[in-house]
Amino acid sequence: MISKTELLAPAGNWEAFIAAVENGADAVYLGGKLFNARQFAGNFDNEQLEKALDYAHVRGVKIYLTLNTIIADDEIESALGFIGEAYRMGIDGIIVQDIGLARLIREIFPDLDLHASTQMTVYNLEGVNFLEKMGFKRVVLARELSIDEIKHITSNTALEIEVFIHGALCISYSGQCLMSSVIGGRSGNRGKCAQPCRLPYELLGRKTGDGDASDSISRFRPYGKGYLLSSKDLCTVEEMGKIVGAGVRSLKIEGRMKSPEYVAVVVGTYRKYLDLLQASGKGEGDHDVPVDHRDLGNLAQIFNRGGFSAGYFLGKLGKDMMSYEKPKNWGIYLGEVISHDKAAKTIKVKLAEELSLGDGIEVWNGEEGESPGNVVTLLRKGSRDVDAAGEGDIVTVGSISGRIYKGNKVYRTSSAKLNDAARETYTRPGRRGVLLWGRMTVRVGEPVWLAVGDEEGNQVEVRGNILPEPAINKPLTEERLIGQLLKTGGTPFDLEKPEIILEPGLSLPISEINNIRRKALEEMEKRRAGQYKRRLPDTAAEKKEKLLHFPESGQKKAKCPEVSVLFYDAGESWDYTQLDADRIYLPFRGFLEGRVDASTIKAIKEAGKEVFLWLPPITRGNYDRLIKAKLDEIEAIGVDGILAGNLGSLEYLRNRTKLILEGDYSFNAFNSYSLEELYKSGLKEITLSLEMSLAQIRSLKEVPGLSKNAVVYGRIPVMTSEYCPVGSIVGGFGKGQACNKACMKGEYRLKDRKGVEFPVLCDRIDCRAIVLNSSVIFVPDSIDGLRDAGINRIRLNITDEKAEEVYHLVRLFRSAAKDGVKALKEYGEFIDEVKSKGFTKGHYYRGV
């Protein structure tokens, strides 16, 4: 129902928190100093968190704590301690990514609401069902879903569904982006994303058959240059009716790194239109409320990247959801430079919008990384200095310097007027009032008493210290008492016209009436804040100790890990039987395309090897339907198991097949508790997170029956995206414009500003792009360490390698697995050849 739809606002610091509450948020999400996905926001220490909780709860607002990162074994106890403190303070819910931490929270704090972060990459009903069985109350869906997909989920689950409705859009599926982690060691899964998607790239491509990957780079030609992975911000204020009508429980605004002014403007705008939806009286319909163009202008002014888009709510938009020219705030277009006085540091502009002293402006000179800008300190119309000028005026603006040319575009990046109005809402709070009823009794010879209460049933009664006396001159009146009681300014309360029981002819100092009112409201404030406080469960310490203890399994045995090879593509030329591997992973896509069939599987198995089909981390759309339709055929052709990439696939498969199920690195299994939970959920094997260090792997507890696997070679996917740079830039795909299927006619790479190239794979089953790392992971000298750390299987990922190279690679790792690093001596020349093409040791030695 519209009346129950929650408006959820971000807060990266105290001022943003006040801005969120005072502008109408029903709930606020914020982070502590650790374990949240915005480690570079101000965040809240324990004292500030408790203060925020009291402030919010008095005003009827909820607070959700973000612990939406993956957690290492040696951090678990600290994280649980922090959660215990937040629990005691009265936190309303915890937003988590780590499945192991989620299980521990559910066991230790069973009455604490669990929300699944969008970092858990849940995009289908099966994923939601999995989390419901775990005890979650709410799921924040992946941002790539359409309204129809969301409605299908909400119609078939009892869980609350939350979606992002405004703010920055990650171009990769959240939880599946390793680009920042791989490039610079700043992991998005650990809350430290450096946003490489906001950097410039060049798309390179060449036609199919025009040489191969080892040929000269000259065969690749440029197709486009700019901020090719930088998306416009999301804005759905005009689609809110459809989103609410789809059954969404919580509307989430992105922006914990944004200013308090941003929070004030965005929250206030969405509050206005959510209230209008509710007031329209049309129930759960998908109607929309017309939006004032001035409100849209304010949203754009406070922050936008090349305008806004509706994201994926209305379907894929391709190039129309992207901001190729500039990755930061654009502001509002003001006009073009008519002339520039370099000496005076002024420009002349014919205004397309109003401009005032104190506004921020920026000139786009077309030079990468440089846009001269400043705060307007001089505004002249003709020969007269003015404080403001309007649309159509020709003005001289200063002070601004840099490389500025006639015809350069000018933007107003900030509005002093808008910022001042926004700032007023959180520097002078008090707009958010809770309505109370009141009743005062004034009788001769008795202490005056005042009762106040709220709609939730909270009630307090206070008595005065001074007895009423017969009036000598002017007796008290009901109107005078009501007038004094209604003076609740500076408090979080509004008082309805109170009921007054007054004996006539009495006198009482006005100061006493004020004291009684003040005391009653103070008591009510304590009552409303205090009702959320909790005691730690009596069993919490015992449960925590029991859950953190793993049965001693003895010293890890240093046995020879098995060797497996995963092929991204299933080429007809491969002779899998000749590989010295224990297991072969073939793509589900190859099975669909007829390149993996019963004869292929039979030949591999007769050669003494296992065969698994692997599913990508994202199976949304056609993949999901095809997996369900083809599962019987998969079992019939004789495969041994399936490598699944997400919770939705696991939920479906564990109930419908007896094949061995392995979880891929995309599960982000980063600690022993996640391993244990995934094992209990049906996985017999797990490929560990690619962000784990060797030391962290070594410290993992043993989960009897679970095989731990590690990737030791290959290009790893650093992004999985519904946006396809190839289809959008080369294929021309956009709103109302079909793609020309350029991906079927060539191969493509993204080249960054340092000249590093990232291959782009286009998965045509669902028209999805996968960006691979520029270098391969290559750690033959780490096999001893991985073996001693208890790794059961090592894996090689094969993308564009030639057959002979693959055979050599498998023999190399087989030898290392069997005889240790001493076996590498005979492969010295080959190792040097692999390294010369570019390699990385991943996070095995640096971690995140």
N, C-alpha and C positions, 0 to 999 in steps of 0.2 A: 504494500500500500504506500501511496505517496507520503502519507503522514508519518510513516515509520522509516522513510529513507534517510540515511545518515549522511551528513556532509562532513567529510574527514579532511582535516587541514594539517599541513606540515609545520614543524617548528624546529629550527636549528639552534635557537637561542631564546633567552627570556623575552626579549622584545617581540620576536616573531610569535611566541606563544601567546602573549597578551593580545597581539594583533589578531590572531586566529580566534581566540575566545570572544573578544569584544566585537568582532565582525560577524559572528553568528555561527561558528563551527559547532557541530554537535559533538565532535570528538577531535582530538589532536594526537598525532603520532610523533614521537620524539625518541632520541637516543641517549643512552648514558655515555660515559667517556670511553667505553670499550664495547666490542662485539656488535657494532652496528654498521650498516652499509654506507654511512656518511661520516667516516672518521675525520674528515676535514671540516665538518661543521663545528659550531661552538659546543653543542651538546650540553648535557646536564649532569652535574655531579649529584651525589645522593641528597645533599641539603636542598639543592635547587629542585630536584625531582619531587621531594616531599612538599615543598612550597607550592610547586606547580599543581600537584595533585589536590592539595587543599583548595587552592584558588579555583580549579576547574570543578571540583565536586560541589563546592558551595553553589556554583552557578549552573549545575546540572549538566556539565560537560564531562565526557569520558577521556581518559588518556591511555593510549596503547604504547607500549615500550618496544622499540625495535631491537631485536637481537638477531637480525637477518643476515648473518654471515656464517660461514663454516667455521667450526671450532676444533682446535687441536686437543689431543688427550690431556696435555698438561694445562689446558685452560678451562676444562670442564668444571672442575671444582670451584674455581673463581666465578665462572658464569653462574653456576647454581647459587653461590653465595649472594651474588648481586640480585638474582631473581628473588631469592628469599627476602632481601631487604625491600625490593619493590612490592612483593606480595604483602609484606607487613604494612607498608605505607598505603596500600589500597589500590594498586595498579589494576586497571580494568581488563587488560589483555596483553599478551606477549606475541609479537610478530616474529616468527622464526623461519630460518632457511634450513638449518641442520636437522636432519631427521633423527639423529641420535640424541641431540639435545631435546628435541620435542618429546621423545619417549620418556626421557628422564623427568621433564617437567610434568608430564601427564601423571607419572607414578607418584611423584613427591608432592605435587600441588594439584590434586585432582579437581579442585573447584576453580582453578585459574583458566580463563578462556585462552585457547590457543588459536592463533591466526597464522595461516600458511602464507609466507611471503611470496611475491611474484618471482623471487629468486628460486623458488622450487620448481619453476617451469611447468605449471599445471595448465593444460589447455583443452582437456576433454573430460567427459563425465567420468570415465574410468579413474582418472587421476583424482578427481574430487571424491569419488567413492572410496578410494584407498585411504585418503586422509580422514574421511568420516569414520572409518573403522579404527583409525588410530586415536580418535578422540578429539579431533580438531572441531572448532565451532565455526570458523570462517576460512575461506580461501580467497586470496587475491589472485585473480586469473592473469595469465599472460596477456600482455597488451596487444597481441596480434589478433585477437578474436573479433569476429563480427557480431553485431547485435543479435542476429539469428542464432549463432552458435551459443552466445551467452544465454539467450532465452531457453534454448534446449537444455542447458545445464541447470538453470534455476528451476525449470519445470520438473526436474527429475531428481532433486536433492533437497534434503532438509537443512543443509548447511547454508550459512549466510554467504553471499557472493559479493565480493568487493572488486571494483574496477577503477583504473585511473581515468580521470575525465579531463585533466588539464595539466599542462607542463611539459617538461622535456621527455622525449621518446628515445629510449635506447634502440639503436638500429638492429642490434642483435637480440635474440631472445634472452631475457634476463636469466642469469644463472648459467648460461651457455656461452658466455663471452670470456675468452682468455687472452684477448689481444693486449690489453694493458699489462696483464700479468707476464706474458711471454716477452713483450718488448722491453719493459722497464722494471719488472718485478713488483709492480703495484697492482694487486689483485682486486678486481671488482667483487669477487666472492669473499674477500676479506675487508671490504669497505674502503678500498684505497684506489679506486679507478682513476686513471690519469686522462681518460676520455680521448683516446687516440682516434675515435670516430669523428672528432671535431677538427682533425688536422687535414691538410690538403693531400690529395692523391691524384694520380693520373691513371686512366684505364688504358691498358695496352692489349692488343689482340692480334691474332693471325688466323688465317683460314685453315680449316682442317686439311691435313696432307701437305701443308707448306712447311716441310721440315719437321723436326721433333724438338723435344725440350732441351737437347744438348746442343742444338744449333745456335748460331749467332743471334744475339738479341736484335740485330738489325731486321730480322724477319718480323718482329713485332712492331706494329705501328700504333700511334696514339689515337684514341677515340674520344677522349674528353679529359679535361683537367679542372680541378676545383675541389671543393669540399664535398667529395662524392659520397661520403658516408654520413653526412650531417643532415639530420632530419629537421623539418620545421617542428615547432612545438605543437602539442595537442591542445585543441580548444573545442569543447562540445556543448557550450552553453546553448547553442541553437538546436542541439539534438538531445537535450536532457530528458525531454518527455519520452522519447523512444527508449532511452537507456533505463529510465525508471520503470517504464512500461514493460521492459524485459525482465523485471523481477529482481533487479540489482538492489542489494540491501545497503551498500555503502558506496558513496561517490568520493573518490580519493583525488586530492590535488597534490601534484608533485611539487617539491621545492624546499627541502630542508637546507639547501645551500643558498637559497634566495633571501632577499632583504625582508625586513618586517613590512616595508611599504608594499612589496609585492604580495605578501601574504594578506595584508589588509585589503588591497584592491580586489584580488582574485576571490578570496573567501566572501567578501561583501557582495560581489557581483553574483556569484553562484547562489548565495543565500537568498538574494532577491528573487531569482527566477525559480528556485526550488519552492519558495513560499508562494509564488504566483501559481505554480503547478498545483500545489496543495489547495489553494483558494479557488481554483477553477472548478473544483467539485466533480471532475470527470474520472475520479477513481484511478484505476490501474491502466487506463488507456494510454496509447502511445502518441498522444497529441503533443505538440510543442507550443511553447508560448513565444509570441513575437519578441525579439530582443531589440532594445533601443540601440541605435547605431553609436550613440555616445558611450554606452557601456562596452560595446565591442572596441571602440577607440581607446578606452581606458585600459582594457586588457592588453591591447596591442602596445600601448605606450609603456606600460609597466614592464613588459618583457615579451619580445617575440623574435623569432628567427625567420625572417623573410615572410612574415605572415603566419597563419595557422593552418592546420589541417585537422580533419576528423579522425586521423590515424587510420585504423583498420575497421572502425565501427561500421562503416558503410561499404566496406570492400577494399581491395588493394588499390592504391593510387599511383604506384610507381614513382615517376619523376616528380609528380605533383605534390608529393609529401616531403620533398627534399629542399634544402637550402644550400644550393651549390655555390652561391657567390660568397657567403659569409657565415661563419658558424656561431657568431655571438649575437647579442641583442641588436636588432636593427633600429628599433624605435619607430618613429613616424616620419614619412617623407615630407620634407619642407620645401623643396624646390632645387634649382640648379644655380651654381655660382655664375653670376653675371660678370663679376670682376673681382680681383684680389689685389689689395694694397699690401705688398710684402712689408714695407717699412712701418706702416701703421698697424699691421697685424689685424686687418679687417677684411671681410668679404661682403659683397653686395649680393642680395638674394631677393627674388620675387617670391613671397611666401604662399605656399599652398595650404598652410595651417597657421594658427596663431603661434606667436613666439613671445616669451617674456624674459626679463632679466632673471638670472638664476637657473634658466633651463640649460640642459646639456645638449651640445650639438656635435656632429661628426661629419666630416667631409670625406666622401669616398673618392680617392684619387686613382683607384685601379691598381695600386701597388700592394702586393701581398704583404700582409702583416702590418701595414701602415695606413691608418685613417686619421688624419689630423682632427683633433677635437678639443673642446674645452667647455667650461661653464660660461654662459653669456654674461659678460660684465659691461658691455656697451651695446645699446640698441638705439639706432638713430633713423628717424624717418624724415627725409629731406635734410634740413639743417637743425632739426629739433630732436633732442634726446628724449626718449620715451621709455616707460616701464614695460609696455606691451604693444604689440602690433598684430594686425589680423590678416586673414586670408586676402590675397591680392595686393597687399602693401609691398612696396619695394623698400628694403631696409639695409642699413649698414650694420654689420654684426662684428663684434670683437670680444675678447682678444683671441685670435686664432692664427697659428703659423704652421708652416710645413710646406710640403710640395702640393700646392693647390693650383688648379687650372680652371679656366673658363669651361663651363659645361659640366663640371663635377657635381654629382648629386650630394645634397645636404639632407641630413636626417636629424630630427630632434630625438635624442636618445633618452632624455629624462625631462619631465615636466615639473617645475618647482611647485606649481599650483596643485597638481595631482599628488605629489609627494607630501606637501604640507597637509592636505586634507587627510591623507592616509595616516600620516604621523599623529595627527590629532586623535585618532581612534585608539591609539595604544599608549600615548603619553598622558592622556587625560581619560583613563578608562572610567566606566560607570554606565555605559550604554546598555550593558547586559544585566538586566534585573530579573530576579526570581520573584514571582507574585506570591504574596502571603495574605492570609486573612488575619484579622485581629479583633480582640474583644477587650475592652477596658471597663473596670468597675470602680466607681468612686462613691464611697458611702461615708457618712460621718462616723468617726470613732474607729474606723478600720483602715489598715494599710491599703493603699491603692494597688490593684494588681492588673497586670496586662498579660493576656495570652495571645501568642501568634502561632500560626501553623502553615504548612505548605500542603500541596496536593499529594505528596508522597506519604503523608501521615506523620511527618515530624512535627512536634509541638513542644513549646516551652512556655512556662509561666514564671513571671517575676513579680516581686512585691516591692513597693516603695518603702522608704525609711521615714517619711514625714506623713503624719495623719492629716487628712483634710479638716479644716475648721470652718465654722460659720463665717460667711463673707461679711465684711464691714461695709465695703462700698460696692465693688463690681463682682458679682459671683461668676463662677466658671460656667461656660455654656458648652453644649455638645459640639457646636461648630468650632469653638476655640480648641477643644481637645482633639478633634479630628484634624484640624489644621496643623497642630504640633506633631501628631503621630505620623502624618503623611510626609514629614520632612526627613526622608530617608536618603537624601543625597550623600554621596561618598560611601554608601554601603552597596552590597550586591543585591539589594532587595527593593521591591516595589510593594507597597501596602494597598490593598483594596480599601475602600471606604470602611473603616472599622465600626463594629457595633459598640455603642457606648451605653453603659448603665450608670446614670448620674443622678444622685439625689440633689434636688434644687437647693440653691442658697449656700453652696460651699465654695471655699477658697483653697487654692493650692499653688505654690510657686511654680512658675513655668519651667524653671530649672529642674524641678523634680520630675515633671512630665517628660522633659528631654532625657533625663538620666534613666528613667524607667524604659523609655523607648530604646535608648542606646544599649542598655543592658540586655533587653530582650533580643535585639537584633544580633548582638555579639554572641549570645547563647545559641541562637538559631544557626549562626555561622559555624560555631563549634560542632553543633549537632549534625549539620549536613555534611561537614567534612569528616567528622568522626565515625559516621555510620559505615564508611568504607574501610576503615582500619581493620586489620586482622591480626590474630595471633598465628604464629607458625603452627602448622599441624603437629600434634604431639608425636606423630609417627615420622615426621620429616627427617630428623637426624638418623633414625634407624633405617629408614628406606634409602636414604642417600648413601649411607655406608654400605648397605647391601648391594645397591645397584652399581656402585663404583668398584665393587670388588669382583674380580674375575677369578674363577678357580685356577689355582696354580697348574699350569700345563707343562711345567718343566722347561728346560733350556730348548730353544728352538733348534730343531735338527737341521744341519747344513746339508741338505740333500740336493741333488741335481734338479733344477727347475726344468719343466717341460717347455718346449718351444712352439709358439703358434705364429701364424702369419695371417693378417687380415688384408684382403684386397678391396680397395675402394671400387674397383671396376672388375667385372668378370669377363675378361677378354677371351675370345675363342682360341687364341694362340697359346694360352697357358697350359703347360703340362704339370698339373698340381701334384701328380704322383711322384715326380722327380725331386720334389722339395724335401729336404731332410728335417721335416717338421712333424710335431705330434698332432697338431690340429690346424685346420684351414678354416678361416672365416670367409664366407662368400656373401655378397650383398643380396638382400631380399629383392632389390631392383633387378638383379641378374636373373633371378628365378621368374619374375614377372615378364621379363623380356625374352625368356626362352633360352638364355645362355647358361643357365644352371638347371639341369634336369636330372632325372633319375639315373641316367647313364653316367653323368658327371660324378654324382655322389657315390655311385657304386664303385667306380674306378678308384676314387680317392680312398674309400674304405677298404677296398681290397689291397691297397698299398699299405694298410696298417695305420691309417690316420683317421682322426675324428673329423667330422664336418659340422660346422655351425653356420646358420644363416644369421646375418647381423642386420639389425634395424637401426636407423639413424636416431639421434636424440630427439628429433622432432618428427612425429608421425601424424601430425594434424592434417585432416582432410582425406585425400585419396588413400594415403598409406593406411590410416586406421580402418577404412572400409575394406581395403584389399587384404590386410592381415586377417581380418575376421572371415572374409570370404575364402581365403586360400589356406587356412591353418590345417585343414584335413589333408590337403594335397601335400603340404610341407611335411607332415608326419609320414605320409605314404611313400614319399621318395627316399626316406631313410636317413634324414639328417639326425644328428645326435642331440643337438641343442640349439638354442636361440640366444643371441647376444642382444639384450634389450637396452634401450637408452633412456627410459623415463618411467615414472611411477605409473602412468596410464597404461603403458604396454605391459608392465609387470602385473598390474591388477587384472588385466584381461587374460594374460597368458597363464598366470598361476592357477586360475580356476578352470582352464580349458585344455591343458596339455600336460603330458607326463614327460615331455622333453626336458633336458637339463636347461635351467635358466641361469644365465650369467648377466650381471649388471655391468654396463660400460662405465668409463671414467666420467660420463656426463651425469651420473648420480651424485657426483661430488662427495664420495665417501671419504671423509677426512679424519675420522677417529674411530676408536674401537666400538663405541656405542652405536654409531651408524652401521658399522659392519654387522653387529649383533642384531640390530633391528631389521636390516635387509635380509639377513639369513632367516630370521623368523618369518619374514614376509614371503619367502619362497625362493630366494636366490641361493644357488649352491656355489656360485663363484662371483667374485667382484673384481673388476679392474679398478685399482685405486685411483683417487684423484690425481691428475697430472700436476697438481700444485704441492704435493707432499714432498718433503725432503727425505733423504735416506735416513736421517736420524729419527724423523717422525715415524717412518715405516718400521724402523727397528723397535720403536717403543710401543707399537700396537700390541694389544692383548690378543691372545689366541681365541678364536671362535671355533670350537670343534665342529668339523664338518664343512667349514667354509674355506674355499680355495682363494688365496689372494694373488692377483695377477698384476703385472706392471708392464707399461709400454717402454720399450728400450730402443726402438728405432722408428723413424718415419715422420712425415709431416703431420702435424696435429691441427684439427680445425680450431681456429681462434674466434670465429664468428659463425653463427647460423642465423640467417635473416630471411624474413618474408620479402623484404625489399631486395631486388636483384639489380645490381649496378649494370650488368650486361644488358638485361632486358630493357632497363630504363634509358640507358645512354645510347647503346647501339641499336637496341630493338625498338626504341621510341615509345615504350609502354607508358601510358599515363591515363588519366581520367578520360574515358571515352575513346581511347586509342589503343588498339590491340598491339601486342608485341609481334615483331616479325620473326621471332624464334632465332635470333642471331646466335644464341648459345649452341644451336645444333650445327652451326657452320664454322666454328672455330674454337680456339682456346684463349683464355683471357687472364690477365694479371692486374693487380693494383700495385702501382709503384708509389712509395711514399717520398717525402721531401728529401730523404737521405739516399734515394736510389734503390732502396730495398724493395723487392718484388714479392707479392703474396698471390699465389695462384687462386683463382676463383672457380669453383666447381658449381655447375648449375644442375640441380636435381629436378628433372622435368616431370617426375611423378606428381609433385605438388607445386612446381615452379618456385623453387626455393634456392637461395644462394648460400654456399659454404665457402668461407675464406680460410685458406690454409696458411700455416706459418711459412715464412720464407725459407727457413732452414729446417733440416731434419733433426729430431732428437737422435743422438748417437752416443751410447754409453756402454760400449763393450767392456771397458775397464771397470765398470761398476757392478758387474755380474756377481763377483764374490760378495760384495756388500749386500746386494739384493737377496742372494741365496741365504746368507747368514741372518738376514732380517726376516726370513720366513716366507719369502715370495715363492709361490708354487709354480707359476707360469710366467714366462716372459713373452712379449708380443711385439711383432714387427708390423707396422702399417705401411702398405704399399700403395702408392698413388701413380707416379709416372716413371718409375724405374724400369729399366730394360730387364729382360728375362735373365740374362747372364749375371747381371749385378744382383738380382734377387737371390739367385742360387748361391752366389758367393756370400751374401749377407747372412743367409740362413745357416750356412756351414760355419761361418765365423761365430755366430752366437751359440750354435750348438756346441762348438768346441769350447767356448768360454764357459758355458753352463756346465759342461762335463768336467773340464780340467782346470778351470779358473783362468786368471789373467795370464798365467804363464803360457797358455795356448795361443795368445795373441801374437807372439813373436813371428810365427810363420806367415801372419797376415799383415805384416807391417806396411808393405807397399799398397795393399788394397785399402787399409785403414786410412793411409795418407790421401789416397784418391778420393775416398768418401768425404773426408774432412775438407779437402780443397774446394768442394762444391758448396760449402757452408753448412755448419752443424752447430748444435747447442746441446748442452747437458741438461737442459730443462731446469727444473727446480730441485733436482736431486741433491745439489750442494748449496743452493742459496735459499730455497724455500720462499714462502710468502708471509 
